[in-house]
Structure formats: C-alpha cells, structure tokens
Amino acid sequence: MPPETSAPLSPQVFMILLSLADEDRHGYAIIQEVAERTEGEIVLTASTLYAALKRLLDAGWIAERSSKPKGEKDDSRRRYYELTAAGRQAARVEARRLERLSQLARSRKLLPDLARRPG
C-alpha cells in the first residue's frame, strides 16, 4: 500500500524508520537508539522489534543489507537494515501528518506558538 493512503504509523514503527533515516543499524542498535532518543518513553522489546522489522521488510520500507556498514565490528549473527526510498517516503508522510496535528494543537492553544518562543 502506498504511504499516501496508509493509516497513521504506530509510534514504534515511526521510531524504527527514524532510527534508520540517517544510519543503517542492526536490531539491538535500533532498540538502543529509540530508547535513547525518546528518553525511555518508547522501549522496543526484541519481539516487538523483529515483528515490526518483518512487516517493514514485507512492505518494502526497509531492506536487509548484504554487508555490514563500514566501521562496524564483524559479527555474523547481526543483520543490518537500511531504509528504502519507499520507507523514507512513508516516514515523511507520517512526519507531515504529525506536523499538521501539532499545528492544529497550537491553533487551539494546547501547544505554545513557536513564533513567540524566546530564543
């Protein structure tokens, strides 16, 4: 299903796509990066992560790398994942959706107006 017509992404899936947006990673590195970036708000278990990775692979939003990224220690058990063009587009669509929701919340004074923030 094309990202433009897809339902909103779960926070976990969106965080996995964000995690792969700037760097190819193996599963445990994705878990660590998401926990760190969300300050522990989103914690991926191994079972949640690998179920999501399978769905993302099947959708063509990520791909398994055939080789490890440069600079990574060699561990044959690790599988590395990269974001595909379709996955990047899906993440963009979701980011735009979230941005529209944030703008709506600002218009209803639920969030501060960014233009009026000091700094």
Order of alpha helices (4+ residues) and beta strands (2+ residues): alpha-beta-alpha-alpha-beta-beta-alpha
